[in-house]
Amino acid sequence: MSEPRAKVRGPYQDADTLQAPVTHVSGNCWVHAKSAIDKPEYRKLFRAQDNRARFKADVIDLANMSVVVRPQKKVLLSLFKAKWGGLEPVATRRWCAEYVDDERKNMWTGMDFEGGTPSQNQGLESTNRWYKEDCTGYQKKMLDDFLNDHFSWIGVKSLAQAQFPPCPGHEIDDFRKAQVSLGTLQWDVVATRALSIHVTPLAGWFPMECVLILANKTIANLTRKYGRDNLDMIRAHASPILQKFEQLITFTLTDELLAGGFDRLVDISKSAHVLFTRPKAGGATTKACSCKDFFLRGTCEHVLAWDIKNKKVEVPPQWDITVIGTKAKRGCKPNAKRGGALTEKPKSLFTTA
């Protein structure tokens, strides 16, 4: 990967508001930041409970922001405080003092993590009790005994017999789990740019080729409004959407867009995605994505569809959509095996004395 640039000043935004890289990541779990709003001590601070629900929805939007939006983190948090400071001043002041104002504690947003890395520990905490009861018996053990008990608990007889899978390459076996639902129209409305963006919170800008695509809901709305066959009209309306998203991730937002406040920037972040080169080798696909699914799982339908479209991965025949609609061939499927339901004598399910 290329070396990050030393310093960048956007043509519109003040460089003092640029979120600087961090030397380490030691943040809060975003679920805790969200769940705190439901605690009794916070409930009583809100003037209206409808505002509390909207406040929590905005926190979730911050938690789902991609790392490519990280340059705007200071701006977004500032606009968040400005929005809610007027609507719910007491609750906002209390919550922001705990989760926003202290830079050591405000690293819970999606902007603080690379895609596919854990941003919360709910999955681990959900099995804590089972693990302590079944595996450790609430006892401290020597390391060898603990590891053997641990691997036995997860289905491996011992540490010596544990087999760790190699780092995955550029292949995906089960395409049913990917659930690729993108239409071909989405790939007719793309913008390929050579941009410098943030791909990790631990470094600055990286120049790379980026592919800007409309979000699923955005392309669906344009198709519904202008018709699927009116590609020129769709492209004309898609262009300013992609341009605003590019300004968001390259720290070049205009004063007009910044004046739209927190909600305007959130809408821009949801309107499109960017596909970019993975910061680390070994992923299931060749590119990373700024969408929520990639952030949570390290893969998504956008990067999978891109790799399939550009023949970066080979689709197993049983999941290849190009065969759908072809004339069915006579005979059994190649992988089918003949059963013995009509030829073998059925076995009794009961024993007789």
C-alpha positions as CSV (number, residue, x, y, z in Angstrom):
1,M,0.0,0.0,0.0
2,S,1.2,3.5,-0.7
3,E,2.5,5.7,2.0
4,P,0.0,8.2,3.4
5,R,0.3,11.8,2.6
6,A,1.7,14.1,5.3
7,K,-1.1,16.6,5.4
8,V,-4.1,17.5,3.3
9,R,-6.2,20.6,3.3
10,G,-9.6,20.4,1.5
11,P,-10.5,23.3,-0.8
12,Y,-13.6,24.1,1.3
13,Q,-13.2,22.6,4.8
14,D,-10.9,23.9,7.4
15,A,-8.0,21.6,8.0
16,D,-8.3,22.1,11.8
17,T,-11.5,20.1,11.7
18,L,-9.9,17.1,10.0
19,Q,-9.9,14.1,12.3
20,A,-6.3,13.0,12.9
21,P,-5.1,9.4,12.8
22,V,-4.7,7.6,16.1
23,T,-1.8,5.6,17.4
24,H,-3.9,3.0,19.1
25,V,-7.6,1.9,19.3
26,S,-9.0,1.6,22.7
27,G,-12.6,2.6,22.5
28,N,-16.0,1.8,23.9
29,C,-18.5,-0.7,22.5
30,W,-21.1,1.2,20.5
31,V,-23.9,-1.0,21.8
32,H,-23.1,0.4,25.3
33,A,-23.2,3.9,24.0
34,K,-26.6,3.2,22.5
35,S,-28.0,1.3,25.4
36,A,-27.1,4.0,27.9
37,I,-29.9,6.1,26.4
38,D,-32.4,3.6,27.6
39,K,-31.2,3.6,31.2
40,P,-33.5,5.3,33.8
41,E,-31.1,8.0,34.6
42,Y,-31.1,9.1,30.9
43,R,-34.8,8.6,30.3
44,K,-35.7,11.2,32.9
45,L,-33.4,13.8,31.3
46,F,-35.3,13.9,28.0
47,R,-38.1,16.4,27.5
48,A,-39.9,14.1,25.1
49,Q,-39.6,10.4,24.7
50,D,-40.0,10.7,21.0
51,N,-36.8,12.7,21.0
52,R,-35.0,9.9,22.9
53,A,-35.9,7.4,20.1
54,R,-34.6,9.9,17.4
55,F,-31.5,10.6,19.5
56,K,-30.8,6.9,19.6
57,A,-31.3,6.5,15.9
58,D,-28.7,9.2,15.2
59,V,-26.3,7.3,17.5
60,I,-26.8,4.2,15.5
61,D,-26.2,6.2,12.3
62,L,-22.8,7.3,13.8
63,A,-22.1,3.7,14.7
64,N,-22.7,2.5,11.1
65,M,-20.5,5.2,9.5
66,S,-17.6,3.7,7.4
67,V,-13.9,4.4,8.1
68,V,-13.8,6.3,4.8
69,V,-15.9,9.0,6.4
70,R,-13.4,9.3,9.3
71,P,-12.0,12.7,8.1
72,Q,-15.4,14.1,8.9
73,K,-15.6,12.7,12.4
74,K,-15.0,15.9,14.3
75,V,-17.5,17.7,12.0
76,L,-20.2,15.0,12.5
77,L,-19.9,14.9,16.3
78,S,-20.0,18.7,16.4
79,L,-23.1,18.8,14.2
80,F,-24.7,16.1,16.3
81,K,-24.1,18.2,19.5
82,A,-25.5,21.3,17.7
83,K,-28.6,19.5,16.6
84,W,-29.5,17.9,19.9
85,G,-28.1,20.6,22.2
86,G,-31.1,22.8,21.3
87,L,-33.7,20.0,21.4
88,E,-32.6,18.2,24.5
89,P,-29.8,20.2,26.2
90,V,-29.6,18.3,29.5
91,A,-29.6,14.8,28.0
92,T,-27.2,15.8,25.3
93,R,-24.8,17.4,27.7
94,R,-24.8,14.4,29.9
95,W,-24.4,11.8,27.1
96,C,-21.8,13.7,25.2
97,A,-19.7,14.2,28.3
98,E,-19.4,10.4,28.5
99,Y,-19.2,9.3,24.9
100,V,-18.2,12.3,22.7
101,D,-16.2,15.0,24.5
102,D,-13.4,12.7,25.7
103,E,-11.4,11.6,22.7
104,R,-10.2,8.5,24.6
105,K,-13.8,7.4,25.0
106,N,-15.4,8.5,21.7
107,M,-13.8,5.7,19.6
108,W,-17.0,3.7,19.3
109,T,-18.2,4.9,15.9
110,G,-17.8,2.9,12.7
111,M,-15.3,5.6,11.6
112,D,-12.9,4.2,14.2
113,F,-12.7,0.7,12.8
114,E,-11.7,-1.0,9.6
115,G,-14.4,-2.9,7.8
116,G,-14.9,-6.4,9.1
117,T,-13.2,-5.8,12.5
118,P,-15.3,-6.0,15.7
119,S,-16.9,-2.8,16.9
120,Q,-18.8,-4.4,19.8
121,N,-18.6,-7.5,22.0
122,Q,-22.2,-8.6,22.3
123,G,-21.6,-12.0,20.7
124,L,-19.0,-12.8,23.2
125,E,-20.9,-11.5,26.2
126,S,-24.0,-13.6,25.2
127,T,-22.1,-16.8,25.8
128,N,-20.1,-15.8,28.9
129,R,-22.3,-17.7,31.4
130,W,-22.4,-20.9,29.3
131,Y,-18.7,-20.8,28.8
132,K,-17.9,-20.2,32.5
133,E,-20.3,-23.0,33.6
134,D,-19.6,-25.6,30.9
135,C,-15.9,-25.1,30.1
136,T,-14.1,-23.6,33.1
137,G,-16.5,-24.5,35.9
138,Y,-15.7,-21.0,37.3
139,Q,-12.2,-22.2,38.2
140,K,-8.8,-20.8,37.4
141,K,-6.7,-23.4,35.6
142,M,-3.2,-23.9,34.4
143,L,-2.7,-22.8,30.7
144,D,-2.4,-26.3,29.3
145,D,-5.5,-27.6,31.1
146,F,-7.5,-24.5,30.2
147,L,-6.6,-24.7,26.5
148,N,-7.5,-28.4,26.4
149,D,-10.8,-27.8,28.1
150,H,-11.5,-24.9,25.8
151,F,-10.9,-26.8,22.6
152,S,-12.9,-29.7,23.9
153,W,-15.7,-27.3,24.6
154,I,-15.8,-26.1,21.0
155,G,-15.6,-29.6,19.6
156,V,-11.9,-30.3,19.3
157,K,-10.5,-33.2,21.4
158,S,-7.3,-31.4,22.4
159,L,-5.0,-28.5,21.6
160,A,-2.7,-30.9,19.7
161,Q,-5.5,-32.0,17.4
162,A,-6.7,-28.4,16.7
163,Q,-6.4,-27.5,13.0
164,F,-6.5,-23.9,12.2
165,P,-7.7,-23.0,8.7
166,P,-5.4,-21.1,6.4
167,C,-6.1,-17.5,5.5
168,P,-8.9,-17.5,2.9
169,G,-8.0,-16.6,-0.7
170,H,-10.1,-15.1,-3.5
171,E,-12.8,-17.7,-3.6
172,I,-16.2,-18.2,-2.1
173,D,-17.8,-21.6,-1.9
174,D,-21.3,-20.9,-0.7
175,F,-23.0,-18.2,-2.8
176,R,-26.3,-18.7,-1.1
177,K,-25.0,-16.8,2.0
178,A,-23.9,-13.8,-0.1
179,Q,-27.5,-13.1,-1.3
180,V,-26.5,-11.0,-4.3
181,S,-29.5,-9.0,-5.2
182,L,-28.0,-6.1,-7.2
183,G,-29.5,-5.3,-10.5
184,T,-27.3,-4.8,-13.6
185,L,-28.5,-1.2,-13.7
186,Q,-26.5,-0.4,-10.6
187,W,-23.3,-1.1,-12.5
188,D,-24.3,1.1,-15.4
189,V,-24.2,4.1,-13.0
190,V,-20.8,4.1,-11.5
191,A,-17.9,6.6,-11.3
192,T,-14.3,5.4,-11.1
193,R,-11.9,7.9,-9.6
194,A,-8.3,8.1,-8.5
195,L,-8.9,9.4,-4.9
196,S,-7.0,9.7,-1.6
197,I,-9.2,8.3,1.2
198,H,-9.0,7.0,4.7
199,V,-9.1,3.2,4.9
200,T,-7.9,2.7,8.5
201,P,-8.0,4.9,11.6
202,L,-4.3,4.2,12.2
203,A,-3.1,6.2,9.2
204,G,-3.9,9.1,7.0
205,W,-4.7,9.4,3.3
206,F,-4.1,6.6,0.8
207,P,-4.2,7.3,-2.9
208,M,-6.0,4.5,-4.8
209,E,-8.5,3.7,-7.5
210,C,-12.1,4.0,-6.1
211,V,-15.4,2.9,-7.6
212,L,-18.4,5.0,-6.5
213,I,-21.7,3.3,-6.7
214,L,-25.2,4.2,-5.7
215,A,-26.7,2.6,-2.6
216,N,-29.4,0.0,-3.2
217,K,-32.2,2.2,-2.0
218,T,-30.9,5.2,-4.0
219,I,-30.9,3.3,-7.3
220,A,-34.3,1.8,-6.5
221,N,-35.8,5.2,-5.9
222,L,-34.4,6.6,-9.1
223,T,-35.6,3.6,-11.1
224,R,-39.1,3.9,-9.6
225,K,-39.2,7.6,-10.3
226,Y,-37.8,7.7,-13.9
227,G,-38.3,4.2,-15.2
228,R,-35.7,1.5,-15.6
229,D,-35.3,2.1,-19.3
230,N,-34.5,5.8,-18.9
231,L,-30.8,5.3,-18.3
232,D,-29.8,8.8,-19.4
233,M,-32.2,10.5,-16.9
234,I,-31.0,8.1,-14.1
235,R,-27.4,9.0,-14.8
236,A,-28.1,12.7,-14.8
237,H,-29.6,12.5,-11.3
238,A,-27.0,10.0,-10.1
239,S,-24.1,12.3,-10.9
240,P,-24.7,15.0,-8.2
241,I,-25.4,12.2,-5.6
242,L,-22.0,10.6,-6.3
243,Q,-20.3,14.0,-6.4
244,K,-21.5,14.9,-2.9
245,F,-20.5,11.5,-1.6
246,E,-17.0,12.0,-3.1
247,Q,-16.8,15.4,-1.3
248,L,-17.8,13.7,2.0
249,I,-15.0,11.1,1.9
250,T,-12.3,13.4,0.5
251,F,-12.9,16.2,3.0
252,T,-14.0,18.7,0.4
253,L,-17.6,19.5,1.4
254,T,-18.9,22.9,0.4
255,D,-20.3,25.4,2.9
256,E,-23.7,24.8,1.5
257,L,-23.7,21.1,2.3
258,L,-22.2,21.7,5.8
259,A,-25.0,24.2,6.5
260,G,-27.4,21.3,6.0
261,G,-26.4,20.0,9.4
262,F,-26.0,16.5,10.8
263,D,-29.0,15.0,9.0
264,R,-27.7,16.2,5.6
265,L,-24.4,14.6,6.0
266,V,-25.9,11.3,7.2
267,D,-28.2,11.3,4.1
268,I,-25.1,11.8,1.9
269,S,-23.3,9.0,3.6
270,K,-26.2,6.6,3.0
271,S,-26.8,7.6,-0.6
272,A,-23.7,5.8,-2.1
273,H,-20.8,3.5,-1.4
274,V,-17.2,3.4,-2.4
275,L,-15.3,0.2,-3.4
276,F,-11.6,0.4,-2.8
277,T,-8.6,-1.9,-2.5
278,R,-8.5,-3.9,0.7
279,P,-6.0,-2.4,3.2
280,K,-5.0,-6.0,4.1
281,A,-4.5,-9.1,2.0
282,G,-6.3,-12.3,2.6
283,G,-9.9,-11.3,2.3
284,A,-12.6,-13.3,0.4
285,T,-12.9,-10.5,-2.2
286,T,-10.4,-8.2,-3.9
287,K,-12.1,-5.0,-2.8
288,A,-13.5,-3.5,0.4
289,C,-16.8,-1.5,0.6
290,S,-18.1,1.4,2.8
291,C,-21.5,-0.2,3.3
292,K,-22.9,-1.4,6.6
293,D,-22.8,-5.1,5.7
294,F,-19.0,-5.0,4.9
295,F,-18.4,-3.1,8.1
296,L,-20.1,-5.9,10.1
297,R,-19.0,-9.0,8.2
298,G,-15.9,-8.1,6.1
299,T,-17.8,-8.9,2.9
300,C,-21.0,-7.7,1.1
301,E,-23.0,-8.1,-2.0
302,H,-21.3,-5.1,-3.7
303,V,-17.8,-6.4,-3.6
304,L,-18.9,-9.9,-4.4
305,A,-20.9,-8.6,-7.4
306,W,-17.9,-6.5,-8.5
307,D,-15.5,-9.5,-8.4
308,I,-18.0,-11.7,-10.3
309,K,-18.6,-9.0,-12.9
310,N,-14.8,-8.6,-13.4
311,K,-14.1,-12.3,-13.3
312,K,-12.1,-12.1,-10.1
313,V,-13.8,-15.1,-8.6
314,E,-15.2,-18.2,-10.2
315,V,-18.9,-19.0,-9.4
316,P,-19.6,-22.6,-8.7
317,P,-21.9,-24.1,-11.4
318,Q,-24.8,-24.8,-9.0
319,W,-25.0,-21.1,-8.1
320,D,-24.2,-19.6,-11.5
321,I,-27.2,-17.4,-12.4
322,T,-26.3,-17.5,-16.2
323,V,-27.9,-21.0,-16.4
324,I,-31.2,-19.8,-15.0
325,G,-33.8,-19.8,-17.8
326,T,-32.0,-22.3,-20.0
327,K,-33.8,-25.5,-21.1
328,A,-33.6,-28.2,-18.5
329,K,-31.7,-31.3,-19.5
330,R,-33.2,-34.8,-19.1
331,G,-31.9,-37.1,-16.5
332,C,-30.6,-36.8,-13.0
333,K,-28.4,-33.9,-11.8
334,P,-24.7,-34.7,-12.0
335,N,-24.3,-34.8,-8.2
336,A,-27.5,-36.8,-7.6
337,K,-27.4,-40.4,-6.3
338,R,-30.0,-43.0,-6.8
339,G,-31.9,-43.9,-3.7
340,G,-33.3,-47.3,-2.6
341,A,-36.8,-46.2,-1.6
342,L,-38.4,-48.4,-4.3
343,T,-35.9,-51.3,-4.4
344,E,-34.8,-51.9,-0.8
345,K,-37.0,-53.4,1.9
346,P,-37.9,-50.7,4.4
347,K,-36.5,-51.0,7.9
348,S,-38.9,-51.2,10.7
349,L,-38.7,-48.4,13.2
350,F,-39.9,-50.6,16.0
351,T,-38.5,-53.8,17.5
352,T,-40.7,-56.7,18.3
353,A,-40.2,-59.2,21.0
